[in-house]
Amino acid sequence: MLRACFISIEDEGIDLILSFALEDEKMGVRSLILMRTAVFESIMPAAERGVRVSLEGGNNCDDEILVRVVLSSEKIKIVTKSFSYKVNLSRIDAEELQSLAKFLQKMNFDNKFEIRHS
């Protein structure tokens, strides 16, 4: 399981971005990024709309569309059609976790992905 050192939420401008800084023995730190550019989605095919997920240095060549998130106070599971990422959130404080949950709801304004709480 990957461990998040911290999270970053960007809610200004055109994009909605949620980033997880992950500890990595080989690379030091790498980013798992969830990004949505809702302003431009109306001109995109329906299958390409939603939150894009990418892992820095990961195997996925193209961004994947988010399908499901399972969130608890200890971890988050991020699921796309092709990949699943489990992230340990033990270093993230309660206030940041609340912000994370609210931001996921904002990113999911059209119910394009499922949010579960465990």
N, C-alpha and C positions, 0 to 999 in steps of 0.2 A: 504494500500500500504506500502510495506517495504521501509525503508529509508537507503540509503548507506552513511556511514560515510566516507569511502574512497574506492578506488579500488587498486588492485595490478595486475600488468602484469608481468608474468615470461616467458621470451622468450630465455632462455639459456638451453642447454642440450637437452634432448629427448622430453620433454613435452612442449606444449603451454598451459599456464594456465592463466585464467582471474578470479580473485576473487573479490567479493563484500563483504565488511565488513558491515553487516546490524545491525541496532539498533533493539534490542528486549527487551521488558519490562521484560520478564521472565528470559531470558538467558543472558542478558547484550548485548553481541555482538555475532552474528553467521555468518557463511560464506555461500555464494552462489557461487559455483565454476563451471566454465566451463573449461573442460580440453580435450585436443586432443593429442594423441600420434600417429602421422601420420606414424612414422617409422615402427610401427608394424601392421598397418592396412592392409597391403598387405597379411598377413597370416590370417586375420579375415574374416568371412562371410560378404558379402556386407551390410546386414541389421544391423550389429554391428559396422560399420565404421562411424566416424563422431565425433562431439563434445559431450562429456558426461556432463550432468548437474546434480549436487547434491546440496542439501540444508542440512547443518548441523542441526541435530535435526528435520528434516522434516519427512513426512509420507512415502516418497518413500524409499523402501528397496533397490532397485537396482538403479544404475545410469540410467538416461534417456538420449536418444539421442536428440540433439537439432534439431528442425524443423524450427523455425522462430525467428527472432529478429526484434523488431520494436523500433527504436532509435530516440529520440529527445533530445534537450538540457535540458529538464526537467526530462525525465524518459526513462526507457527501459522496454520493455516487452519481456520476455524470454519464449518461448513456446516449449514444448516437446509434444509427443503424449498423455501423461497422465496429465501433469501439466502445469500451466501457472503462471509465477511470474512477478509482476509489481514492479519495483524498482524506487523510487524517487531519482533523481540524482542532486537535487538542491545544495548539498554540494560539488559537484565535479566541479573543475574549468574547463574553456574552453580548456586549453592545455591538461588536462587529458582526456577530452571528445574526442578530436581529436585523441589522442593516442588509446583510446578505439575503435573508429570507424575503424582506420587503422588495429588494431590488430584483430578485428572481420573479416575483409577482409582477413587477412593472415590465420586465422583459417579456412576460407571458400574457400581455394584454389581450391577445386573440386566442388564447388557449392552444397554441401550436405545439406545446409540449406538456407533459404531465409532471406535476409536482406532488411528491409524497413526503410525509413526515413520519419518521420512525422513532 
